[in-house]
Amino acid sequence: MAEALTKSQSEVDNVLFDATEHQRTFALNYGDAVDKLRRKLVHEVTIATTVGLVLGGLVGTIVGMRRR
């Protein structure tokens, strides 16, 4: 069927094929980027919160012991 296409139809077919291939490549490379970013963000926030609580507890303990 591709042999029966005119030159302009063949060009359109090539453009559509290229666009489909580029979209497929993009989806393979970046399809799960949002999930990875969300996981990474939650991980970083969890670590920052834990460090903040630990440091806050240590500072609170030091200040509390100095006031006795």
Contacts in CASP RR format, 6 or more apart in sequence:
PFRMAT RR
TARGET T0000
AUTHOR 0000-0000-0000
METHOD contacts of the structure
MODEL  1
MAEALTKSQSEVDNVLFDATEHQRTFALNYGDAVDKLRRKLVHEVTIATT
VGLVLGGLVGTIVGMRRR
2 10 0 8 1.000
2 13 0 8 1.000
5 13 0 8 1.000
END
